[in-house]
């Protein structure tokens, strides 16, 4: 198994225990929260993101990309895209 394959396996199992940087873990914590219930996202989440090196532009990009993927996935699920 290559290093990339090992990383993918670790991330799929649980990103919280995968060998990733603190910055990546904080970003993924935010993305998971946004995905599960965006109304729970708060200024404290943005403080955590800033503390690991993200600026306002980075936080906006993370939020937009995660939201876009959530939107597209929900549209595809609602329309049955990919189902037989």
mmCIF file of the N, C-alpha and C atoms, coordinates in Angstrom:
data_MODEL
# 
_entry.id   MODEL 
# 
loop_
_atom_site.group_PDB 
_atom_site.id 
_atom_site.type_symbol 
_atom_site.label_atom_id 
_atom_site.label_alt_id 
_atom_site.label_comp_id 
_atom_site.label_asym_id 
_atom_site.label_entity_id 
_atom_site.label_seq_id 
_atom_site.pdbx_PDB_ins_code 
_atom_site.Cartn_x 
_atom_site.Cartn_y 
_atom_site.Cartn_z 
_atom_site.occupancy 
_atom_site.B_iso_or_equiv 
_atom_site.pdbx_formal_charge 
_atom_site.auth_seq_id 
_atom_site.auth_comp_id 
_atom_site.auth_asym_id 
_atom_site.auth_atom_id 
_atom_site.pdbx_PDB_model_num 
ATOM 1   N N  . UNK A 1 1  ? 0.853   -1.177 0.000   1.00 0.00 ? 1  UNK A N  1 
ATOM 2   C CA . UNK A 1 1  ? 0.000   0.000  0.000   1.00 0.00 ? 1  UNK A CA 1 
ATOM 3   C C  . UNK A 1 1  ? 0.900   1.242  0.000   1.00 0.00 ? 1  UNK A C  1 
ATOM 4   N N  . UNK A 1 2  ? 0.593   2.207  -0.862  1.00 0.00 ? 2  UNK A N  1 
ATOM 5   C CA . UNK A 1 2  ? 1.392   3.427  -0.929  1.00 0.00 ? 2  UNK A CA 1 
ATOM 6   C C  . UNK A 1 2  ? 1.042   4.351  0.240   1.00 0.00 ? 2  UNK A C  1 
ATOM 7   N N  . UNK A 1 3  ? 1.874   5.351  0.446   1.00 0.00 ? 3  UNK A N  1 
ATOM 8   C CA . UNK A 1 3  ? 1.601   6.329  1.504   1.00 0.00 ? 3  UNK A CA 1 
ATOM 9   C C  . UNK A 1 3  ? 0.282   7.048  1.267   1.00 0.00 ? 3  UNK A C  1 
ATOM 10  N N  . UNK A 1 4  ? -0.012  7.387  0.015   1.00 0.00 ? 4  UNK A N  1 
ATOM 11  C CA . UNK A 1 4  ? -1.275  8.047  -0.311  1.00 0.00 ? 4  UNK A CA 1 
ATOM 12  C C  . UNK A 1 4  ? -2.464  7.154  0.029   1.00 0.00 ? 4  UNK A C  1 
ATOM 13  N N  . UNK A 1 5  ? -2.356  5.877  -0.297  1.00 0.00 ? 5  UNK A N  1 
ATOM 14  C CA . UNK A 1 5  ? -3.438  4.934  -0.001  1.00 0.00 ? 5  UNK A CA 1 
ATOM 15  C C  . UNK A 1 5  ? -3.618  4.776  1.504   1.00 0.00 ? 5  UNK A C  1 
ATOM 16  N N  . UNK A 1 6  ? -2.508  4.769  2.228   1.00 0.00 ? 6  UNK A N  1 
ATOM 17  C CA . UNK A 1 6  ? -2.589  4.674  3.694   1.00 0.00 ? 6  UNK A CA 1 
ATOM 18  C C  . UNK A 1 6  ? -3.271  5.907  4.281   1.00 0.00 ? 6  UNK A C  1 
ATOM 19  N N  . UNK A 1 7  ? -2.937  7.069  3.739   1.00 0.00 ? 7  UNK A N  1 
ATOM 20  C CA . UNK A 1 7  ? -3.553  8.307  4.223   1.00 0.00 ? 7  UNK A CA 1 
ATOM 21  C C  . UNK A 1 7  ? -5.049  8.301  3.949   1.00 0.00 ? 7  UNK A C  1 
ATOM 22  N N  . UNK A 1 8  ? -5.445  7.904  2.754   1.00 0.00 ? 8  UNK A N  1 
ATOM 23  C CA . UNK A 1 8  ? -6.869  7.839  2.414   1.00 0.00 ? 8  UNK A CA 1 
ATOM 24  C C  . UNK A 1 8  ? -7.584  6.874  3.352   1.00 0.00 ? 8  UNK A C  1 
ATOM 25  N N  . UNK A 1 9  ? -6.982  5.732  3.612   1.00 0.00 ? 9  UNK A N  1 
ATOM 26  C CA . UNK A 1 9  ? -7.576  4.743  4.509   1.00 0.00 ? 9  UNK A CA 1 
ATOM 27  C C  . UNK A 1 9  ? -7.742  5.336  5.914   1.00 0.00 ? 9  UNK A C  1 
ATOM 28  N N  . UNK A 1 10 ? -6.713  6.016  6.407   1.00 0.00 ? 10 UNK A N  1 
ATOM 29  C CA . UNK A 1 10 ? -6.773  6.620  7.736   1.00 0.00 ? 10 UNK A CA 1 
ATOM 30  C C  . UNK A 1 10 ? -7.835  7.715  7.801   1.00 0.00 ? 10 UNK A C  1 
ATOM 31  N N  . UNK A 1 11 ? -7.929  8.525  6.752   1.00 0.00 ? 11 UNK A N  1 
ATOM 32  C CA . UNK A 1 11 ? -8.933  9.589  6.726   1.00 0.00 ? 11 UNK A CA 1 
ATOM 33  C C  . UNK A 1 11 ? -10.345 9.032  6.663   1.00 0.00 ? 11 UNK A C  1 
ATOM 34  N N  . UNK A 1 12 ? -10.532 7.990  5.895   1.00 0.00 ? 12 UNK A N  1 
ATOM 35  C CA . UNK A 1 12 ? -11.862 7.370  5.803   1.00 0.00 ? 12 UNK A CA 1 
ATOM 36  C C  . UNK A 1 12 ? -12.271 6.752  7.130   1.00 0.00 ? 12 UNK A C  1 
ATOM 37  N N  . UNK A 1 13 ? -11.303 6.155  7.819   1.00 0.00 ? 13 UNK A N  1 
ATOM 38  C CA . UNK A 1 13 ? -11.598 5.517  9.106   1.00 0.00 ? 13 UNK A CA 1 
ATOM 39  C C  . UNK A 1 13 ? -12.018 6.568  10.128  1.00 0.00 ? 13 UNK A C  1 
ATOM 40  N N  . UNK A 1 14 ? -11.234 7.644  10.248  1.00 0.00 ? 14 UNK A N  1 
ATOM 41  C CA . UNK A 1 14 ? -11.553 8.709  11.195  1.00 0.00 ? 14 UNK A CA 1 
ATOM 42  C C  . UNK A 1 14 ? -10.501 9.806  11.055  1.00 0.00 ? 14 UNK A C  1 
ATOM 43  N N  . UNK A 1 15 ? -10.877 10.914 10.463  1.00 0.00 ? 15 UNK A N  1 
ATOM 44  C CA . UNK A 1 15 ? -9.906  11.990 10.248  1.00 0.00 ? 15 UNK A CA 1 
ATOM 45  C C  . UNK A 1 15 ? -9.307  12.480 11.567  1.00 0.00 ? 15 UNK A C  1 
ATOM 46  N N  . UNK A 1 16 ? -10.056 12.321 12.673  1.00 0.00 ? 16 UNK A N  1 
ATOM 47  C CA . UNK A 1 16 ? -9.572  12.819 13.969  1.00 0.00 ? 16 UNK A CA 1 
ATOM 48  C C  . UNK A 1 16 ? -8.362  12.052 14.482  1.00 0.00 ? 16 UNK A C  1 
ATOM 49  N N  . UNK A 1 17 ? -8.169  10.831 13.990  1.00 0.00 ? 17 UNK A N  1 
ATOM 50  C CA . UNK A 1 17 ? -7.007  10.045 14.408  1.00 0.00 ? 17 UNK A CA 1 
ATOM 51  C C  . UNK A 1 17 ? -6.007  9.845  13.274  1.00 0.00 ? 17 UNK A C  1 
ATOM 52  N N  . UNK A 1 18 ? -6.305  10.385 12.113  1.00 0.00 ? 18 UNK A N  1 
ATOM 53  C CA . UNK A 1 18 ? -5.392  10.275 10.959  1.00 0.00 ? 18 UNK A CA 1 
ATOM 54  C C  . UNK A 1 18 ? -4.164  11.162 11.191  1.00 0.00 ? 18 UNK A C  1 
ATOM 55  N N  . UNK A 1 19 ? -3.037  10.805 10.585  1.00 0.00 ? 19 UNK A N  1 
ATOM 56  C CA . UNK A 1 19 ? -1.815  11.587 10.753  1.00 0.00 ? 19 UNK A CA 1 
ATOM 57  C C  . UNK A 1 19 ? -1.818  12.853 9.885   1.00 0.00 ? 19 UNK A C  1 
ATOM 58  N N  . UNK A 1 20 ? -2.629  13.838 10.291  1.00 0.00 ? 20 UNK A N  1 
ATOM 59  C CA . UNK A 1 20 ? -2.722  15.102 9.564   1.00 0.00 ? 20 UNK A CA 1 
ATOM 60  C C  . UNK A 1 20 ? -2.324  16.237 10.499  1.00 0.00 ? 20 UNK A C  1 
ATOM 61  N N  . UNK A 1 21 ? -2.094  17.397 9.934   1.00 0.00 ? 21 UNK A N  1 
ATOM 62  C CA . UNK A 1 21 ? -1.694  18.560 10.726  1.00 0.00 ? 21 UNK A CA 1 
ATOM 63  C C  . UNK A 1 21 ? -2.854  19.065 11.579  1.00 0.00 ? 21 UNK A C  1 
ATOM 64  N N  . UNK A 1 22 ? -2.510  19.834 12.603  1.00 0.00 ? 22 UNK A N  1 
ATOM 65  C CA . UNK A 1 22 ? -3.539  20.450 13.437  1.00 0.00 ? 22 UNK A CA 1 
ATOM 66  C C  . UNK A 1 22 ? -4.412  21.374 12.591  1.00 0.00 ? 22 UNK A C  1 
ATOM 67  N N  . UNK A 1 23 ? -3.793  22.081 11.649  1.00 0.00 ? 23 UNK A N  1 
ATOM 68  C CA . UNK A 1 23 ? -4.547  22.976 10.776  1.00 0.00 ? 23 UNK A CA 1 
ATOM 69  C C  . UNK A 1 23 ? -5.596  22.198 9.981   1.00 0.00 ? 23 UNK A C  1 
ATOM 70  N N  . UNK A 1 24 ? -5.210  21.066 9.415   1.00 0.00 ? 24 UNK A N  1 
ATOM 71  C CA . UNK A 1 24 ? -6.161  20.249 8.657   1.00 0.00 ? 24 UNK A CA 1 
ATOM 72  C C  . UNK A 1 24 ? -7.261  19.707 9.563   1.00 0.00 ? 24 UNK A C  1 
ATOM 73  N N  . UNK A 1 25 ? -6.901  19.294 10.769  1.00 0.00 ? 25 UNK A N  1 
ATOM 74  C CA . UNK A 1 25 ? -7.896  18.735 11.694  1.00 0.00 ? 25 UNK A CA 1 
ATOM 75  C C  . UNK A 1 25 ? -8.922  19.799 12.102  1.00 0.00 ? 25 UNK A C  1 
ATOM 76  N N  . UNK A 1 26 ? -8.450  21.007 12.409  1.00 0.00 ? 26 UNK A N  1 
ATOM 77  C CA . UNK A 1 26 ? -9.362  22.096 12.779  1.00 0.00 ? 26 UNK A CA 1 
ATOM 78  C C  . UNK A 1 26 ? -10.268 22.441 11.601  1.00 0.00 ? 26 UNK A C  1 
ATOM 79  N N  . UNK A 1 27 ? -9.695  22.477 10.393  1.00 0.00 ? 27 UNK A N  1 
ATOM 80  C CA . UNK A 1 27 ? -10.498 22.747 9.204   1.00 0.00 ? 27 UNK A CA 1 
ATOM 81  C C  . UNK A 1 27 ? -11.578 21.676 9.035   1.00 0.00 ? 27 UNK A C  1 
ATOM 82  N N  . UNK A 1 28 ? -11.206 20.413 9.183   1.00 0.00 ? 28 UNK A N  1 
ATOM 83  C CA . UNK A 1 28 ? -12.178 19.340 9.012   1.00 0.00 ? 28 UNK A CA 1 
ATOM 84  C C  . UNK A 1 28 ? -13.226 19.342 10.119  1.00 0.00 ? 28 UNK A C  1 
ATOM 85  N N  . UNK A 1 29 ? -12.843 19.702 11.345  1.00 0.00 ? 29 UNK A N  1 
ATOM 86  C CA . UNK A 1 29 ? -13.835 19.852 12.424  1.00 0.00 ? 29 UNK A CA 1 
ATOM 87  C C  . UNK A 1 29 ? -14.888 20.873 12.021  1.00 0.00 ? 29 UNK A C  1 
ATOM 88  N N  . UNK A 1 30 ? -14.436 21.986 11.474  1.00 0.00 ? 30 UNK A N  1 
ATOM 89  C CA . UNK A 1 30 ? -15.344 23.047 11.025  1.00 0.00 ? 30 UNK A CA 1 
ATOM 90  C C  . UNK A 1 30 ? -16.237 22.572 9.890   1.00 0.00 ? 30 UNK A C  1 
ATOM 91  N N  . UNK A 1 31 ? -15.653 21.892 8.914   1.00 0.00 ? 31 UNK A N  1 
ATOM 92  C CA . UNK A 1 31 ? -16.417 21.403 7.767   1.00 0.00 ? 31 UNK A CA 1 
ATOM 93  C C  . UNK A 1 31 ? -17.462 20.379 8.201   1.00 0.00 ? 31 UNK A C  1 
ATOM 94  N N  . UNK A 1 32 ? -17.112 19.504 9.128   1.00 0.00 ? 32 UNK A N  1 
ATOM 95  C CA . UNK A 1 32 ? -18.086 18.523 9.627   1.00 0.00 ? 32 UNK A CA 1 
ATOM 96  C C  . UNK A 1 32 ? -19.234 19.240 10.325  1.00 0.00 ? 32 UNK A C  1 
ATOM 97  N N  . UNK A 1 33 ? -18.913 20.225 11.158  1.00 0.00 ? 33 UNK A N  1 
ATOM 98  C CA . UNK A 1 33 ? -19.957 20.986 11.859  1.00 0.00 ? 33 UNK A CA 1 
ATOM 99  C C  . UNK A 1 33 ? -20.850 21.701 10.854  1.00 0.00 ? 33 UNK A C  1 
ATOM 100 N N  . UNK A 1 34 ? -20.243 22.346 9.862   1.00 0.00 ? 34 UNK A N  1 
ATOM 101 C CA . UNK A 1 34 ? -20.995 23.046 8.825   1.00 0.00 ? 34 UNK A CA 1 
ATOM 102 C C  . UNK A 1 34 ? -21.915 22.081 8.076   1.00 0.00 ? 34 UNK A C  1 
ATOM 103 N N  . UNK A 1 35 ? -21.411 20.898 7.798   1.00 0.00 ? 35 UNK A N  1 
ATOM 104 C CA . UNK A 1 35 ? -22.183 19.906 7.041   1.00 0.00 ? 35 UNK A CA 1 
ATOM 105 C C  . UNK A 1 35 ? -23.348 19.356 7.852   1.00 0.00 ? 35 UNK A C  1 
ATOM 106 N N  . UNK A 1 36 ? -23.110 19.087 9.126   1.00 0.00 ? 36 UNK A N  1 
ATOM 107 C CA . UNK A 1 36 ? -24.169 18.500 9.960   1.00 0.00 ? 36 UNK A CA 1 
ATOM 108 C C  . UNK A 1 36 ? -25.244 19.513 10.334  1.00 0.00 ? 36 UNK A C  1 
ATOM 109 N N  . UNK A 1 37 ? -24.842 20.735 10.694  1.00 0.00 ? 37 UNK A N  1 
ATOM 110 C CA . UNK A 1 37 ? -25.802 21.765 11.087  1.00 0.00 ? 37 UNK A CA 1 
ATOM 111 C C  . UNK A 1 37 ? -25.096 23.119 11.069  1.00 0.00 ? 37 UNK A C  1 
ATOM 112 N N  . UNK A 1 38 ? -25.181 23.793 9.958   1.00 0.00 ? 38 UNK A N  1 
ATOM 113 C CA . UNK A 1 38 ? -24.468 25.060 9.774   1.00 0.00 ? 38 UNK A CA 1 
ATOM 114 C C  . UNK A 1 38 ? -24.887 26.110 10.789  1.00 0.00 ? 38 UNK A C  1 
ATOM 115 N N  . UNK A 1 39 ? -26.075 25.989 11.355  1.00 0.00 ? 39 UNK A N  1 
ATOM 116 C CA . UNK A 1 39 ? -26.513 26.978 12.353  1.00 0.00 ? 39 UNK A CA 1 
ATOM 117 C C  . UNK A 1 39 ? -25.699 26.879 13.640  1.00 0.00 ? 39 UNK A C  1 
ATOM 118 N N  . UNK A 1 40 ? -24.963 25.790 13.814  1.00 0.00 ? 40 UNK A N  1 
ATOM 119 C CA . UNK A 1 40 ? -24.111 25.632 14.997  1.00 0.00 ? 40 UNK A CA 1 
ATOM 120 C C  . UNK A 1 40 ? -22.748 26.305 14.822  1.00 0.00 ? 40 UNK A C  1 
ATOM 121 N N  . UNK A 1 41 ? -22.399 26.702 13.604  1.00 0.00 ? 41 UNK A N  1 
ATOM 122 C CA . UNK A 1 41 ? -21.131 27.392 13.377  1.00 0.00 ? 41 UNK A CA 1 
ATOM 123 C C  . UNK A 1 41 ? -21.209 28.772 14.024  1.00 0.00 ? 41 UNK A C  1 
ATOM 124 N N  . UNK A 1 42 ? -20.110 29.170 14.659  1.00 0.00 ? 42 UNK A N  1 
ATOM 125 C CA . UNK A 1 42 ? -20.120 30.415 15.421  1.00 0.00 ? 42 UNK A CA 1 
ATOM 126 C C  . UNK A 1 42 ? -18.789 31.138 15.264  1.00 0.00 ? 42 UNK A C  1 
ATOM 127 N N  . UNK A 1 43 ? -18.726 32.352 15.763  1.00 0.00 ? 43 UNK A N  1 
ATOM 128 C CA . UNK A 1 43 ? -17.458 33.085 15.732  1.00 0.00 ? 43 UNK A CA 1 
ATOM 129 C C  . UNK A 1 43 ? -16.316 32.324 16.424  1.00 0.00 ? 43 UNK A C  1 
ATOM 130 N N  . UNK A 1 44 ? -16.635 31.500 17.403  1.00 0.00 ? 44 UNK A N  1 
ATOM 131 C CA . UNK A 1 44 ? -15.602 30.706 18.076  1.00 0.00 ? 44 UNK A CA 1 
ATOM 132 C C  . UNK A 1 44 ? -14.927 29.740 17.097  1.00 0.00 ? 44 UNK A C  1 
ATOM 133 N N  . UNK A 1 45 ? -15.694 29.202 16.157  1.00 0.00 ? 45 UNK A N  1 
ATOM 134 C CA . UNK A 1 45 ? -15.112 28.333 15.132  1.00 0.00 ? 45 UNK A CA 1 
ATOM 135 C C  . UNK A 1 45 ? -14.118 29.112 14.274  1.00 0.00 ? 45 UNK A C  1 
ATOM 136 N N  . UNK A 1 46 ? -14.456 30.346 13.971  1.00 0.00 ? 46 UNK A N  1 
ATOM 137 C CA . UNK A 1 46 ? -13.574 31.178 13.151  1.00 0.00 ? 46 UNK A CA 1 
ATOM 138 C C  . UNK A 1 46 ? -12.310 31.543 13.930  1.00 0.00 ? 46 UNK A C  1 
ATOM 139 N N  . UNK A 1 47 ? -12.450 31.743 15.233  1.00 0.00 ? 47 UNK A N  1 
ATOM 140 C CA . UNK A 1 47 ? -11.280 32.003 16.086  1.00 0.00 ? 47 UNK A CA 1 
ATOM 141 C C  . UNK A 1 47 ? -10.342 30.796 16.050  1.00 0.00 ? 47 UNK A C  1 
ATOM 142 N N  . UNK A 1 48 ? -10.898 29.591 16.161  1.00 0.00 ? 48 UNK A N  1 
ATOM 143 C CA . UNK A 1 48 ? -10.079 28.370 16.088  1.00 0.00 ? 48 UNK A CA 1 
ATOM 144 C C  . UNK A 1 48 ? -9.364  28.257 14.749  1.00 0.00 ? 48 UNK A C  1 
ATOM 145 N N  . UNK A 1 49 ? -10.079 28.576 13.669  1.00 0.00 ? 49 UNK A N  1 
ATOM 146 C CA . UNK A 1 49 ? -9.463  28.521 12.339  1.00 0.00 ? 49 UNK A CA 1 
ATOM 147 C C  . UNK A 1 49 ? -8.332  29.548 12.216  1.00 0.00 ? 49 UNK A C  1 
ATOM 148 N N  . UNK A 1 50 ? -8.573  30.736 12.731  1.00 0.00 ? 50 UNK A N  1 
ATOM 149 C CA . UNK A 1 50 ? -7.522  31.758 12.683  1.00 0.00 ? 50 UNK A CA 1 
ATOM 150 C C  . UNK A 1 50 ? -6.303  31.337 13.512  1.00 0.00 ? 50 UNK A C  1 
ATOM 151 N N  . UNK A 1 51 ? -6.551  30.681 14.638  1.00 0.00 ? 51 UNK A N  1 
ATOM 152 C CA . UNK A 1 51 ? -5.465  30.279 15.538  1.00 0.00 ? 51 UNK A CA 1 
ATOM 153 C C  . UNK A 1 51 ? -4.508  29.283 14.887  1.00 0.00 ? 51 UNK A C  1 
ATOM 154 N N  . UNK A 1 52 ? -4.988  28.551 13.875  1.00 0.00 ? 52 UNK A N  1 
ATOM 155 C CA . UNK A 1 52 ? -4.111  27.586 13.193  1.00 0.00 ? 52 UNK A CA 1 
ATOM 156 C C  . UNK A 1 52 ? -3.629  28.104 11.840  1.00 0.00 ? 52 UNK A C  1 
ATOM 157 N N  . UNK A 1 53 ? -3.873  29.387 11.573  1.00 0.00 ? 53 UNK A N  1 
ATOM 158 C CA . UNK A 1 53 ? -3.264  29.991 10.404  1.00 0.00 ? 53 UNK A CA 1 
ATOM 159 C C  . UNK A 1 53 ? -4.168  30.418 9.266   1.00 0.00 ? 53 UNK A C  1 
ATOM 160 N N  . UNK A 1 54 ? -5.469  30.206 9.386   1.00 0.00 ? 54 UNK A N  1 
ATOM 161 C CA . UNK A 1 54 ? -6.365  30.639 8.303   1.00 0.00 ? 54 UNK A CA 1 
ATOM 162 C C  . UNK A 1 54 ? -6.733  32.103 8.500   1.00 0.00 ? 54 UNK A C  1 
ATOM 163 N N  . UNK A 1 55 ? -6.743  32.858 7.416   1.00 0.00 ? 55 UNK A N  1 
ATOM 164 C CA . UNK A 1 55 ? -7.212  34.241 7.473   1.00 0.00 ? 55 UNK A CA 1 
ATOM 165 C C  . UNK A 1 55 ? -8.675  34.269 7.013   1.00 0.00 ? 55 UNK A C  1 
ATOM 166 N N  . UNK A 1 56 ? -9.255  35.460 6.991   1.00 0.00 ? 56 UNK A N  1 
ATOM 167 C CA . UNK A 1 56 ? -10.668 35.570 6.612   1.00 0.00 ? 56 UNK A CA 1 
ATOM 168 C C  . UNK A 1 56 ? -10.927 35.023 5.217   1.00 0.00 ? 56 UNK A C  1 
ATOM 169 N N  . UNK A 1 57 ? -10.013 35.265 4.305   1.00 0.00 ? 57 UNK A N  1 
ATOM 170 C CA . UNK A 1 57 ? -10.166 34.758 2.942   1.00 0.00 ? 57 UNK A CA 1 
ATOM 171 C C  . UNK A 1 57 ? -10.170 33.228 2.943   1.00 0.00 ? 57 UNK A C  1 
ATOM 172 N N  . UNK A 1 58 ? -9.279  32.617 3.691   1.00 0.00 ? 58 UNK A N  1 
ATOM 173 C CA . UNK A 1 58 ? -9.221  31.157 3.791   1.00 0.00 ? 58 UNK A CA 1 
ATOM 174 C C  . UNK A 1 58 ? -10.482 30.580 4.407   1.00 0.00 ? 58 UNK A C  1 
ATOM 175 N N  . UNK A 1 59 ? -10.972 31.243 5.456   1.00 0.00 ? 59 UNK A N  1 
ATOM 176 C CA . UNK A 1 59 ? -12.204 30.778 6.114   1.00 0.00 ? 59 UNK A CA 1 
ATOM 177 C C  . UNK A 1 59 ? -13.376 30.867 5.141   1.00 0.00 ? 59 UNK A C  1 
ATOM 178 N N  . UNK A 1 60 ? -13.433 31.945 4.380   1.00 0.00 ? 60 UNK A N  1 
ATOM 179 C CA . UNK A 1 60 ? -14.484 32.085 3.369   1.00 0.00 ? 60 UNK A CA 1 
ATOM 180 C C  . UNK A 1 60 ? -14.377 30.976 2.327   1.00 0.00 ? 60 UNK A C  1 
ATOM 181 N N  . UNK A 1 61 ? -13.177 30.699 1.859   1.00 0.00 ? 61 UNK A N  1 
ATOM 182 C CA . UNK A 1 61 ? -12.994 29.644 0.859   1.00 0.00 ? 61 UNK A CA 1 
ATOM 183 C C  . UNK A 1 61 ? -13.410 28.275 1.410   1.00 0.00 ? 61 UNK A C  1 
ATOM 184 N N  . UNK A 1 62 ? -12.997 27.952 2.623   1.00 0.00 ? 62 UNK A N  1 
ATOM 185 C CA . UNK A 1 62 ? -13.380 26.673 3.243   1.00 0.00 ? 62 UNK A CA 1 
ATOM 186 C C  . UNK A 1 62 ? -14.896 26.577 3.314   1.00 0.00 ? 62 UNK A C  1 
ATOM 187 N N  . UNK A 1 63 ? -15.526 27.643 3.774   1.00 0.00 ? 63 UNK A N  1 
ATOM 188 C CA . UNK A 1 63 ? -16.988 27.655 3.927   1.00 0.00 ? 63 UNK A CA 1 
ATOM 189 C C  . UNK A 1 63 ? -17.689 27.508 2.578   1.00 0.00 ? 63 UNK A C  1 
ATOM 190 N N  . UNK A 1 64 ? -17.213 28.231 1.583   1.00 0.00 ? 64 UNK A N  1 
ATOM 191 C CA . UNK A 1 64 ? -17.847 28.166 0.258   1.00 0.00 ? 64 UNK A CA 1 
ATOM 192 C C  . UNK A 1 64 ? -17.668 26.797 -0.390  1.00 0.00 ? 64 UNK A C  1 
ATOM 193 N N  . UNK A 1 65 ? -16.483 26.242 -0.318  1.00 0.00 ? 65 UNK A N  1 
ATOM 194 C CA . UNK A 1 65 ? -16.242 24.937 -0.943  1.00 0.00 ? 65 UNK A CA 1 
ATOM 195 C C  . UNK A 1 65 ? -17.058 23.848 -0.268  1.00 0.00 ? 65 UNK A C  1 
ATOM 196 N N  . UNK A 1 66 ? -17.046 23.819 1.068   1.00 0.00 ? 66 UNK A N  1 
ATOM 197 C CA . UNK A 1 66 ? -17.820 22.802 1.786   1.00 0.00 ? 66 UNK A CA 1 
ATOM 198 C C  . UNK A 1 66 ? -19.311 22.971 1.511   1.00 0.00 ? 66 UNK A C  1 
ATOM 199 N N  . UNK A 1 67 ? -19.779 24.201 1.517   1.00 0.00 ? 67 UNK A N  1 
ATOM 200 C CA . UNK A 1 67 ? -21.206 24.459 1.252   1.00 0.00 ? 67 UNK A CA 1 
ATOM 201 C C  . UNK A 1 67 ? -21.590 24.045 -0.162  1.00 0.00 ? 67 UNK A C  1 
ATOM 202 N N  . UNK A 1 68 ? -20.717 24.324 -1.121  1.00 0.00 ? 68 UNK A N  1 
ATOM 203 C CA . UNK A 1 68 ? -20.979 23.951 -2.512  1.00 0.00 ? 68 UNK A CA 1 
ATOM 204 C C  . UNK A 1 68 ? -21.095 22.436 -2.647  1.00 0.00 ? 68 UNK A C  1 
ATOM 205 N N  . UNK A 1 69 ? -20.156 21.704 -2.062  1.00 0.00 ? 69 UNK A N  1 
ATOM 206 C CA . UNK A 1 69 ? -20.223 20.240 -2.133  1.00 0.00 ? 69 UNK A CA 1 
ATOM 207 C C  . UNK A 1 69 ? -21.475 19.716 -1.438  1.00 0.00 ? 69 UNK A C  1 
ATOM 208 N N  . UNK A 1 70 ? -21.835 20.300 -0.300  1.00 0.00 ? 70 UNK A N  1 
ATOM 209 C CA . UNK A 1 70 ? -23.064 19.888 0.381   1.00 0.00 ? 70 UNK A CA 1 
ATOM 210 C C  . UNK A 1 70 ? -24.279 20.128 -0.504  1.00 0.00 ? 70 UNK A C  1 
ATOM 211 N N  . UNK A 1 71 ? -24.324 21.280 -1.130  1.00 0.00 ? 71 UNK A N  1 
ATOM 212 C CA . UNK A 1 71 ? -25.431 21.626 -2.027  1.00 0.00 ? 71 UNK A CA 1 
ATOM 213 C C  . UNK A 1 71 ? -25.531 20.637 -3.193  1.00 0.00 ? 71 UNK A C  1 
ATOM 214 N N  . UNK A 1 72 ? -24.428 20.407 -3.867  1.00 0.00 ? 72 UNK A N  1 
ATOM 215 C CA . UNK A 1 72 ? -24.421 19.510 -5.019  1.00 0.00 ? 72 UNK A CA 1 
ATOM 216 C C  . UNK A 1 72 ? -24.811 18.093 -4.611  1.00 0.00 ? 72 UNK A C  1 
ATOM 217 N N  . UNK A 1 73 ? -24.291 17.621 -3.492  1.00 0.00 ? 73 UNK A N  1 
ATOM 218 C CA . UNK A 1 73 ? -24.631 16.275 -3.030  1.00 0.00 ? 73 UNK A CA 1 
ATOM 219 C C  . UNK A 1 73 ? -26.110 16.162 -2.687  1.00 0.00 ? 73 UNK A C  1 
ATOM 220 N N  . UNK A 1 74 ? -26.673 17.169 -2.067  1.00 0.00 ? 74 UNK A N  1 
ATOM 221 C CA . UNK A 1 74 ? -28.098 17.125 -1.730  1.00 0.00 ? 74 UNK A CA 1 
ATOM 222 C C  . UNK A 1 74 ? -28.959 17.162 -2.994  1.00 0.00 ? 74 UNK A C  1 
ATOM 223 N N  . UNK A 1 75 ? -28.552 17.973 -3.957  1.00 0.00 ? 75 UNK A N  1 
ATOM 224 C CA . UNK A 1 75 ? -29.279 18.014 -5.232  1.00 0.00 ? 75 UNK A CA 1 
ATOM 225 C C  . UNK A 1 75 ? -29.242 16.645 -5.910  1.00 0.00 ? 75 UNK A C  1 
ATOM 226 N N  . UNK A 1 76 ? -28.049 16.064 -5.971  1.00 0.00 ? 76 UNK A N  1 
ATOM 227 C CA . UNK A 1 76 ? -27.903 14.759 -6.621  1.00 0.00 ? 76 UNK A CA 1 
ATOM 228 C C  . UNK A 1 76 ? -28.719 13.703 -5.879  1.00 0.00 ? 76 UNK A C  1 
ATOM 229 N N  . UNK A 1 77 ? -28.666 13.724 -4.548  1.00 0.00 ? 77 UNK A N  1 
ATOM 230 C CA . UNK A 1 77 ? -29.448 12.745 -3.765  1.00 0.00 ? 77 UNK A CA 1 
ATOM 231 C C  . UNK A 1 77 ? -30.945 12.921 -4.013  1.00 0.00 ? 77 UNK A C  1 
ATOM 232 N N  . UNK A 1 78 ? -31.412 14.159 -4.007  1.00 0.00 ? 78 UNK A N  1 
ATOM 233 C CA . UNK A 1 78 ? -32.843 14.426 -4.204  1.00 0.00 ? 78 UNK A CA 1 
ATOM 234 C C  . UNK A 1 78 ? -33.328 13.990 -5.579  1.00 0.00 ? 78 UNK A C  1 
ATOM 235 N N  . UNK A 1 79 ? -32.460 14.101 -6.580  1.00 0.00 ? 79 UNK A N  1 
ATOM 236 C CA . UNK A 1 79 ? -32.839 13.738 -7.944  1.00 0.00 ? 79 UNK A CA 1 
ATOM 237 C C  . UNK A 1 79 ? -32.495 12.299 -8.302  1.00 0.00 ? 79 UNK A C  1 
ATOM 238 N N  . UNK A 1 80 ? -31.879 11.602 -7.371  1.00 0.00 ? 80 UNK A N  1 
ATOM 239 C CA . UNK A 1 80 ? -31.553 10.203 -7.614  1.00 0.00 ? 80 UNK A CA 1 
ATOM 240 C C  . UNK A 1 80 ? -30.369 10.007 -8.542  1.00 0.00 ? 80 UNK A C  1 
ATOM 241 N N  . UNK A 1 81 ? -29.532 11.021 -8.684  1.00 0.00 ? 81 UNK A N  1 
ATOM 242 C CA . UNK A 1 81 ? -28.368 10.914 -9.557  1.00 0.00 ? 81 UNK A CA 1 
ATOM 243 C C  . UNK A 1 81 ? -27.429 9.823  -9.021  1.00 0.00 ? 81 UNK A C  1 
ATOM 244 N N  . UNK A 1 82 ? -27.039 8.918  -9.905  1.00 0.00 ? 82 UNK A N  1 
ATOM 245 C CA . UNK A 1 82 ? -26.134 7.856  -9.523  1.00 0.00 ? 82 UNK A CA 1 
ATOM 246 C C  . UNK A 1 82 ? -26.806 6.607  -8.991  1.00 0.00 ? 82 UNK A C  1 
ATOM 247 N N  . UNK A 1 83 ? -28.109 6.694  -8.784  1.00 0.00 ? 83 UNK A N  1 
ATOM 248 C CA . UNK A 1 83 ? -28.849 5.501  -8.345  1.00 0.00 ? 83 UNK A CA 1 
ATOM 249 C C  . UNK A 1 83 ? -29.353 4.742  -9.551  1.00 0.00 ? 83 UNK A C  1 
ATOM 250 N N  . UNK A 1 84 ? -29.448 3.465  -9.414  1.00 0.00 ? 84 UNK A N  1 
ATOM 251 C CA . UNK A 1 84 ? -29.968 2.660  -10.533 1.00 0.00 ? 84 UNK A CA 1 
ATOM 252 C C  . UNK A 1 84 ? -31.460 2.519  -10.443 1.00 0.00 ? 84 UNK A C  1 
# 
